[in-house]
Each structure stands twice: as structure tokens, then as C-alpha cells.
Amino acid sequence: MSGYLIIPFFFFILAFIIRIPIGLGMIIGSIAYFFAKGLSIGPLVNTICYGLINGYILIAIPLFVFTANVMNSSEITDKVFNFARSIIGRVPGATAYVNILASLIFAGMTGSAVADASGLGVLELKQMKQEGYDMPFSCAITAATSVIGPIFPPSIPFVIYAMVSGASVGKLFMGGIVPALILCIVIGIYTYFISKKRNYPIGQKIHFKDFLKSTFSAIPALLTPVILLVGIYSGIMTPTEASAVAAAYALLIGVIVYHSLSLEAFGKVLINTLRTTGVIFLVIIGAYGFSFIIASEQVDKAVFKLISGLITSPWEFLLIANIVFLILGCFVDVNVSELVFLPMIIPLVNFYHIDLVHFGVMICLNMMIGLLTPPFGMLLFITAGIGKTPLKDIIRETVPFLIVELVALVIITYIPSTVLFLTHLVK
């Protein structure tokens, strides 16, 4: 490794400090590295172009983003929320449980934590406020349940991880189902005790007629994850093709079934999709540059030599990996962590004979918890803005949710069957 390696990382940190797009900082840092070494940037451009042209799986990202935006711009989120309310019924803290269940259902449609918090979260926080829940708790549970989004299939982070590691997207999707349910259970257990302690409102009695009405109304939306999963695991569609089908289906039910997606709203969907996709792909382009430099400087080999010489047990490696990515998750964007730092770790995953799918689900959950972790947890800022609640109050209420989600992470880390049990159904 040469001293020039500090240049791209300097610009990476500088971009973070002065709050310019991280992807832009990574691109500038990569170009500065080549200029400093007196090299042509031709190989860098070739690497970026080759990666984008051959990254067929990347097409799924804007399609899943589009699907999430359509869901949030039509009445689909309302249908999901009402369906979840009809299932929970009369229990203490009912709407808190609805928050958990609705996030699980919505996760099967969008694969995005931010989409869950910013779309479904608006309904959840409004309802909890009307029923007299503490707003800091309401914001905290809304942020905590949004973590489920990218773990239950489909999942944008799984798509990026598959590109980086070579793992099967289908197996990653299948592997995320049980961990997502574990998250729901641990969050639900804490919700049970806190609802009893604080005497949170009992849910409304749901008559069977109302249950049938909400269920019938939600069926078109509920079919989204069914179409996705059946299409992928039956072999009819690849995950990328499934993302296109999901996008088309979301548009279809928003316009034809629910008649809730106006031309103006559709225009906003396209603009938001372009904006979000642009941010993600800017990071991807910057990451390709970083990966080229890391490979040229043989950083991955140095990391491999260092860690493999110090750590002998796969259990120890998993612990260190979790600690490192939890810390990264507190400061660094999920896409950056996956695209820049994961390539250095993947050779070690193979060295310790750890299943790539198991590691992928574990590390994605790890990074999602980072979105909930102060000081820069994005989900905290989103719910604070929606709920108009001081961030410091939300952070205090978030700590117990962080603890139970870390318990879930430990379970998933050291009981691989929680991830791999269902993957054997996929070829």
C-alpha cells in the first residue's frame, strides 16, 4: 500500500464533514488519486462503465424505489394500515402492534426502510397521536419497525449485497423472512410490557363485517409480495424481472383498482424516483472508483492477512464484523458500507467458511440497525420531522428498541438456521 491511498479517503471524510453527497466526494477522491499518481483516469472510467453496463441486477434498484413511491403516493398504505388494525383488535397498545404488523406487510412491497418510515409512518404517527400515545414512543417504534423493511423480501440492500458478493438474490430474499419475523417478535415483546406499564389505549372492537371489508379492500395490495415471491421462487421470473412486475402491478392497482394515483401524483413519483435513484447510483459510481483503488493498492489482501492472522474462529470473526459494521452504520450510509467496505470482508467470509447468504442477511440487519442508531440514524430524523418531536426525546425512547433488535441480531448471527432454513427451498 502506498501513501497515495490517503487521498481518496481524505475526500470521503471531507464530503461527510462538509455535508456534500458522499458519492460525489468518492468520485472526486478517486480522480484526485489518479492525478496525484500521474496516471490516466482511463482505467477508472472503464471500470465504472463496465460495472454499470454489466450490473444487470442494478436495474432492480430504481424499480423497487418506484414501487415504494407509488405505494406511498396512492391509498395503498391506508389499505395496509386498516387491514393491520382489523387483525389486532382489542388489546392494550393495539396501535403499537398495528405499527409492527403494518411494517411487516409493507416490507413485502417496497424493500425500503425509508419508504416505510416516511410513507406508512405518517399514518401510524397520526393515529397514535389521536389515541393519546406519547409522541417520543410513537416516533421510536415507527423508526424501529421500519428496520424490518429491507430484511423481509424484497430488499434493495440485498440486491446490492448480491452484486458485491455473488450470493443468490433469491436465497437472500428467502433468508430474510425468518429474521424479519424474529424482529417483529422481539419488538412485540417489548411493546407488550411497555403498553401494560403505561396503560396505552386498548384497540377498537372490530366486527367481522368490518374485518371482511378491510381485508377485501387490501387484497390487491397484499398480493404484491405474493406475486414477487411466487414469481421468483417458481423460476418464472428473475429478481430483476420481478422488480419490474412489482412496479407495473403497483402502478396498476394505484390507478385502476384504487383510483388514487392522479397524473400530478404520478409526476411526483417519477421525480422522487429519479432523485433517489440518482443519489444511490452516484454512490455506486464512487464505490466502483474506490474498489478499483483498493484492489490496485491491495488493501483487501492486507486486511485479509491481518484479520486471518489474529482471528482463528468464525464466531470471533462474526463478532468483530458486527461491531465494525455497527460503528460504520452510526456514521456511514448503508450503500457506502456495502459497496466500499464489504468487498474487503467477503474474502474473509469465504476463508472462515461462513455461508454468504447467512452473512448477507446478518450484515444487512446490522446496517439497518445503524439507521436507528444515534447520532446520525436517518430513521430518527425522519420520524422526528413527521411527528414534530424533539430528537433527544425520541433517542431516549429508542434505546430499548435498539437493545431488543441487537438481541435479534445475536440470534441471527449465531443460529445460522434462522436464515438458512428456508433457503434450501431455493435452487
C-alpha positions as CSV (number, residue, x, y, z in Angstrom):
1,M,0.0,0.0,0.0
2,S,1.3,3.5,-0.9
3,G,0.8,6.8,0.8
4,Y,-1.4,7.9,-2.0
5,L,-4.2,5.8,-0.6
6,I,-4.9,8.5,2.0
7,I,-6.2,10.8,-0.8
8,P,-9.5,9.1,-1.7
9,F,-10.3,8.5,2.0
10,F,-9.5,12.2,2.8
11,F,-12.1,13.3,0.3
12,F,-14.5,10.7,1.6
13,I,-14.2,12.1,5.1
14,L,-14.3,15.7,3.9
15,A,-17.5,15.1,2.0
16,F,-19.0,13.7,5.2
17,I,-17.9,16.7,7.2
18,I,-18.9,19.4,4.9
19,R,-22.2,17.6,4.0
20,I,-21.8,17.2,0.3
21,P,-23.1,14.0,-1.4
22,I,-20.9,11.1,-0.3
23,G,-20.9,9.7,-3.8
24,L,-19.6,12.9,-5.2
25,G,-16.8,13.0,-2.6
26,M,-15.8,9.5,-3.5
27,I,-15.7,10.3,-7.2
28,I,-13.6,13.4,-6.6
29,G,-11.3,11.5,-4.3
30,S,-10.8,8.7,-6.9
31,I,-9.9,11.2,-9.6
32,A,-7.6,13.1,-7.3
33,Y,-5.8,9.8,-6.5
34,F,-5.1,9.2,-10.2
35,F,-3.9,12.7,-10.8
36,A,-1.6,12.6,-7.8
37,K,0.0,9.4,-9.1
38,G,0.3,10.8,-12.6
39,L,-2.0,8.2,-14.0
40,S,-4.6,8.4,-16.8
41,I,-8.1,8.1,-15.5
42,G,-9.0,5.9,-18.5
43,P,-8.8,2.7,-16.4
44,L,-11.1,4.3,-13.8
45,V,-13.7,5.3,-16.4
46,N,-13.5,1.8,-18.0
47,T,-14.1,0.2,-14.6
48,I,-17.1,2.3,-13.8
49,C,-18.6,1.9,-17.2
50,Y,-18.0,-1.9,-17.3
51,G,-19.5,-2.2,-13.8
52,L,-22.7,-0.3,-14.7
53,I,-23.2,-2.0,-18.1
54,N,-22.8,-5.5,-16.7
55,G,-24.6,-4.8,-13.4
56,Y,-27.9,-6.2,-14.7
57,I,-29.1,-6.7,-11.2
58,L,-28.8,-3.0,-10.6
59,I,-31.9,-2.4,-12.7
60,A,-33.9,-3.7,-9.8
61,I,-33.0,-0.7,-7.6
62,P,-34.9,2.1,-9.5
63,L,-37.8,-0.3,-10.0
64,F,-38.1,-1.1,-6.3
65,V,-37.7,2.6,-5.5
66,F,-40.5,3.4,-8.0
67,T,-42.7,0.7,-6.4
68,A,-42.2,2.2,-3.0
69,N,-43.1,5.7,-4.2
70,V,-46.2,4.5,-5.9
71,M,-47.3,2.8,-2.8
72,N,-46.8,6.0,-0.7
73,S,-48.5,8.2,-3.3
74,S,-51.7,6.2,-3.5
75,E,-54.1,4.8,-1.0
76,I,-52.2,1.5,-0.7
77,T,-50.6,2.5,2.6
78,D,-54.0,3.3,4.0
79,K,-55.3,-0.1,3.0
80,V,-52.4,-1.9,4.6
81,F,-52.8,0.1,7.8
82,N,-56.5,-0.5,8.1
83,F,-56.0,-4.3,7.4
84,A,-53.4,-4.5,10.2
85,R,-55.8,-2.7,12.6
86,S,-58.6,-5.2,11.8
87,I,-56.3,-8.1,12.7
88,I,-55.0,-6.7,16.0
89,G,-58.4,-5.8,17.6
90,R,-58.8,-5.1,21.3
91,V,-55.5,-5.4,23.1
92,P,-53.6,-2.9,25.2
93,G,-51.4,-0.8,23.0
94,A,-53.2,-2.1,19.9
95,T,-52.0,0.6,17.5
96,A,-48.4,-0.1,18.6
97,Y,-48.9,-3.7,17.4
98,V,-50.5,-2.4,14.3
99,N,-47.4,-0.4,13.7
100,I,-45.3,-3.6,13.8
101,L,-47.7,-5.7,11.6
102,A,-48.2,-3.0,9.0
103,S,-44.4,-2.5,8.7
104,L,-44.0,-6.3,8.0
105,I,-46.7,-6.2,5.4
106,F,-45.4,-3.0,3.8
107,A,-41.9,-4.5,3.8
108,G,-43.1,-7.2,1.4
109,M,-43.9,-4.5,-1.1
110,T,-41.1,-2.0,-1.1
111,G,-37.9,-3.3,0.5
112,S,-37.0,0.1,1.9
113,A,-36.8,1.3,5.5
114,V,-37.0,5.0,4.5
115,A,-40.2,4.3,2.4
116,D,-41.8,2.6,5.4
117,A,-40.9,5.4,7.8
118,S,-41.8,8.3,5.5
119,G,-44.9,6.8,4.0
120,L,-46.6,4.4,6.3
121,G,-45.1,6.3,9.3
122,V,-47.3,9.3,8.6
123,L,-50.5,7.3,9.1
124,E,-49.1,5.5,12.1
125,L,-47.9,8.6,13.9
126,K,-51.2,10.5,13.2
127,Q,-53.3,7.6,14.6
128,M,-51.1,7.1,17.7
129,K,-51.2,10.9,18.4
130,Q,-55.0,10.9,18.1
131,E,-55.2,8.0,20.6
132,G,-53.0,9.7,23.2
133,Y,-49.7,7.8,22.8
134,D,-46.5,9.5,23.9
135,M,-45.1,11.0,20.7
136,P,-41.5,10.2,21.5
137,F,-42.5,6.5,21.9
138,S,-44.6,6.6,18.8
139,C,-41.7,8.0,16.8
140,A,-39.3,5.5,18.3
141,I,-41.5,2.4,17.5
142,T,-42.2,3.7,14.0
143,A,-38.5,4.1,13.3
144,A,-37.7,0.7,14.9
145,T,-40.3,-1.2,12.9
146,S,-39.1,0.4,9.7
147,V,-35.9,-1.6,10.1
148,I,-38.0,-4.7,9.1
149,G,-38.5,-3.2,5.6
150,P,-35.2,-4.2,3.9
151,I,-35.0,-7.6,5.8
152,F,-38.3,-9.1,4.6
153,P,-38.2,-9.6,0.8
154,P,-37.9,-7.7,-1.4
155,S,-34.8,-5.7,-0.3
156,I,-32.7,-3.1,-2.0
157,P,-29.7,-3.8,0.3
158,F,-29.9,-7.5,-0.5
159,V,-29.7,-6.6,-4.2
160,I,-26.5,-4.5,-3.7
161,Y,-25.0,-7.2,-1.4
162,A,-25.7,-9.9,-4.1
163,M,-23.8,-7.7,-6.6
164,V,-20.9,-7.3,-4.3
165,S,-20.6,-10.9,-3.0
166,G,-22.0,-13.0,-5.8
167,A,-24.6,-14.5,-3.5
168,S,-28.0,-15.5,-4.9
169,V,-30.6,-12.7,-4.6
170,G,-33.4,-15.3,-4.4
171,K,-31.8,-17.1,-1.5
172,L,-31.1,-13.7,0.2
173,F,-34.8,-12.8,-0.1
174,M,-35.9,-16.2,1.3
175,G,-33.3,-16.0,4.0
176,G,-34.7,-12.7,5.3
177,I,-38.2,-14.0,6.0
178,V,-37.5,-15.7,9.4
179,P,-35.2,-12.8,10.7
180,A,-37.9,-10.3,9.9
181,L,-40.4,-12.4,11.9
182,I,-37.8,-12.5,14.8
183,L,-37.6,-8.7,14.7
184,C,-41.4,-8.5,14.9
185,I,-41.4,-10.9,17.9
186,V,-38.7,-9.1,19.9
187,I,-40.3,-5.6,19.2
188,G,-43.7,-7.1,20.1
189,I,-42.5,-8.4,23.4
190,Y,-41.1,-5.0,24.5
191,T,-44.3,-3.4,23.2
192,Y,-46.4,-5.7,25.4
193,F,-44.6,-4.7,28.6
194,I,-44.4,-1.0,27.9
195,S,-48.1,-0.9,26.9
196,K,-49.0,-2.6,30.2
197,K,-46.8,-0.3,32.2
198,R,-48.1,2.9,30.6
199,N,-51.7,1.8,30.1
200,Y,-51.7,2.6,26.4
201,P,-55.2,2.6,24.8
202,I,-57.0,-0.7,24.1
203,G,-57.8,-1.1,20.4
204,Q,-61.3,-0.8,19.0
205,K,-63.5,-3.8,18.7
206,I,-63.6,-5.0,15.1
207,H,-66.8,-6.6,13.9
208,F,-66.5,-9.4,11.5
209,K,-68.2,-7.4,8.8
210,D,-65.6,-4.6,9.1
211,F,-62.8,-7.2,9.1
212,L,-64.0,-8.7,5.8
213,K,-64.4,-5.2,4.4
214,S,-60.8,-4.1,5.2
215,T,-59.4,-7.4,4.1
216,F,-61.2,-7.4,0.8
217,S,-60.1,-3.8,0.2
218,A,-56.5,-4.7,1.0
219,I,-56.3,-7.9,-1.1
220,P,-54.9,-6.2,-4.3
221,A,-52.1,-4.6,-2.2
222,L,-51.5,-7.7,-0.2
223,L,-51.0,-9.7,-3.4
224,T,-47.8,-7.7,-4.2
225,P,-45.4,-9.7,-2.1
226,V,-47.2,-12.9,-3.1
227,I,-46.6,-12.2,-6.8
228,L,-43.0,-11.3,-6.2
229,L,-42.1,-14.4,-4.1
230,V,-44.1,-16.9,-6.2
231,G,-42.7,-15.4,-9.4
232,I,-39.1,-15.6,-8.1
233,Y,-39.2,-19.0,-6.4
234,S,-41.2,-20.7,-9.1
235,G,-38.5,-19.8,-11.6
236,I,-40.9,-17.8,-13.7
237,M,-39.0,-14.5,-13.1
238,T,-35.6,-13.4,-12.0
239,P,-35.4,-10.9,-9.1
240,T,-34.8,-8.1,-11.6
241,E,-37.8,-9.1,-13.7
242,A,-39.8,-9.4,-10.5
243,S,-39.0,-5.9,-9.6
244,A,-40.4,-4.7,-13.0
245,V,-43.5,-6.7,-12.4
246,A,-43.9,-5.3,-8.9
247,A,-43.5,-1.7,-10.3
248,A,-46.1,-2.3,-13.0
249,Y,-48.5,-4.0,-10.6
250,A,-48.2,-1.2,-8.0
251,L,-49.0,1.3,-10.8
252,L,-51.9,-0.8,-12.0
253,I,-53.6,-1.1,-8.6
254,G,-52.9,2.6,-7.8
255,V,-54.6,3.8,-11.0
256,I,-57.2,1.2,-11.9
257,V,-58.1,-0.6,-8.6
258,Y,-57.9,2.2,-6.1
259,H,-58.3,5.2,-8.5
260,S,-56.0,7.1,-6.1
261,L,-52.9,8.0,-8.3
262,S,-53.5,11.2,-10.1
263,L,-51.4,12.5,-13.0
264,E,-49.9,15.1,-10.8
265,A,-49.1,12.5,-8.1
266,F,-47.5,10.2,-10.8
267,G,-45.3,13.1,-11.9
268,K,-44.1,13.5,-8.3
269,V,-43.5,9.7,-8.1
270,L,-41.2,9.9,-11.2
271,I,-39.3,12.9,-9.8
272,N,-38.8,11.3,-6.4
273,T,-37.7,8.0,-8.1
274,L,-35.2,9.9,-10.3
275,R,-33.9,11.8,-7.3
276,T,-33.5,8.7,-5.0
277,T,-32.0,6.6,-7.8
278,G,-29.6,9.3,-8.7
279,V,-28.3,9.5,-5.1
280,I,-27.9,5.7,-5.0
281,F,-26.1,5.4,-8.3
282,L,-23.8,8.3,-7.5
283,V,-22.7,6.3,-4.5
284,I,-22.4,3.2,-6.7
285,I,-20.2,5.1,-9.3
286,G,-18.0,6.4,-6.5
287,A,-17.8,2.9,-4.9
288,Y,-16.6,1.5,-8.2
289,G,-13.7,4.0,-8.2
290,F,-12.9,3.2,-4.6
291,S,-13.0,-0.5,-5.3
292,F,-10.5,-0.1,-8.2
293,I,-8.1,1.8,-5.9
294,I,-8.5,-0.7,-3.1
295,A,-7.7,-3.5,-5.5
296,S,-4.7,-1.6,-7.0
297,E,-3.3,-0.9,-3.6
298,Q,-4.1,-4.5,-2.4
299,V,-5.9,-3.2,0.7
300,D,-8.1,-6.2,0.6
301,K,-5.1,-8.6,0.8
302,A,-3.6,-6.6,3.7
303,V,-6.9,-6.7,5.6
304,F,-7.2,-10.4,4.9
305,K,-3.7,-11.1,6.1
306,L,-4.2,-9.0,9.3
307,I,-7.5,-10.5,10.4
308,S,-6.9,-14.1,9.4
309,G,-3.7,-13.9,11.4
310,L,-5.4,-12.6,14.5
311,I,-8.7,-14.4,14.5
312,T,-9.0,-18.2,14.3
313,S,-12.7,-18.8,15.0
314,P,-15.6,-18.0,12.7
315,W,-17.6,-16.9,15.8
316,E,-14.9,-14.4,16.7
317,F,-14.9,-13.1,13.1
318,L,-18.7,-12.6,13.1
319,L,-18.5,-10.7,16.4
320,I,-15.8,-8.4,15.1
321,A,-17.7,-7.9,11.8
322,N,-20.8,-7.0,13.7
323,I,-19.0,-4.5,15.9
324,V,-17.3,-2.8,12.9
325,F,-20.4,-2.5,10.8
326,L,-22.5,-1.3,13.7
327,I,-20.0,1.5,14.2
328,L,-19.9,2.2,10.5
329,G,-23.7,2.2,10.5
330,C,-23.8,5.1,13.0
331,F,-22.0,7.4,10.6
332,V,-21.9,6.0,7.1
333,D,-24.7,5.4,4.5
334,V,-25.8,1.8,4.1
335,N,-24.9,1.8,0.3
336,V,-21.4,3.1,1.1
337,S,-20.8,0.4,3.7
338,E,-21.9,-2.3,1.3
339,L,-20.0,-1.0,-1.8
340,V,-16.8,0.2,-0.2
341,F,-16.2,-1.9,3.0
342,L,-17.9,-5.2,2.3
343,P,-15.6,-6.1,-0.7
344,M,-12.7,-6.1,1.8
345,I,-14.5,-8.5,4.1
346,I,-16.0,-11.0,1.6
347,P,-12.7,-13.0,1.2
348,L,-12.6,-13.5,4.9
349,V,-16.2,-14.8,4.9
350,N,-15.1,-17.4,2.4
351,F,-11.9,-18.1,4.4
352,Y,-13.9,-18.9,7.6
353,H,-16.4,-21.0,5.6
354,I,-19.3,-18.8,6.5
355,D,-22.4,-19.0,4.2
356,L,-22.6,-15.9,2.1
357,V,-26.4,-15.8,2.4
358,H,-26.2,-16.0,6.2
359,F,-23.6,-13.3,6.4
360,G,-25.5,-11.1,4.0
361,V,-28.7,-11.2,6.0
362,M,-26.8,-10.7,9.2
363,I,-24.8,-7.7,7.9
364,C,-27.8,-6.1,6.3
365,L,-29.7,-6.3,9.5
366,N,-26.7,-4.8,11.2
367,M,-26.6,-1.9,8.9
368,M,-30.4,-1.3,9.2
369,I,-30.0,-1.1,13.0
370,G,-27.4,1.6,12.1
371,L,-30.3,3.7,10.6
372,L,-31.9,3.6,14.0
373,T,-28.7,4.4,15.9
374,P,-27.7,7.9,17.1
375,P,-26.2,10.3,16.3
376,F,-27.0,10.1,12.5
377,G,-29.7,7.5,12.3
378,M,-31.8,8.5,9.3
379,L,-35.0,6.9,10.6
380,L,-34.8,9.0,13.8
381,F,-34.6,12.2,11.8
382,I,-37.5,11.1,9.5
383,T,-39.8,10.3,12.4
384,A,-38.8,13.4,14.3
385,G,-39.7,15.5,11.3
386,I,-43.1,13.8,10.8
387,G,-44.0,13.7,14.5
388,K,-42.6,17.2,15.2
389,T,-40.9,15.8,18.3
390,P,-37.5,16.7,19.7
391,L,-34.8,14.3,18.6
392,K,-33.4,13.9,22.1
393,D,-36.8,12.6,23.4
394,I,-37.0,10.1,20.6
395,I,-33.5,8.8,21.2
396,R,-34.3,8.1,24.8
397,E,-37.3,6.0,23.8
398,T,-35.3,4.3,21.0
399,V,-32.7,2.7,23.3
400,P,-34.9,-0.2,24.4
401,F,-35.8,-0.9,20.8
402,L,-32.1,-0.9,19.9
403,I,-31.4,-3.4,22.7
404,V,-34.1,-5.9,21.5
405,E,-33.0,-5.5,17.9
406,L,-29.5,-6.2,18.9
407,V,-30.7,-9.4,20.7
408,A,-32.4,-10.4,17.4
409,L,-29.0,-9.7,15.6
410,V,-27.2,-12.0,18.0
411,I,-29.8,-14.8,17.5
412,I,-29.5,-14.5,13.7
413,T,-25.7,-14.3,13.9
414,Y,-25.1,-17.4,15.9
415,I,-28.0,-19.5,14.9
416,P,-27.5,-19.7,11.1
417,S,-30.5,-21.9,10.6
418,T,-32.7,-18.9,11.3
419,V,-31.5,-17.6,7.9
420,L,-30.7,-20.8,6.0
421,F,-33.7,-22.9,7.0
422,L,-35.9,-21.6,4.1
423,T,-33.1,-21.1,1.6
424,H,-32.9,-24.8,0.9
425,L,-36.2,-24.4,-0.9
426,V,-34.5,-22.3,-3.5
427,K,-32.2,-23.8,-6.1
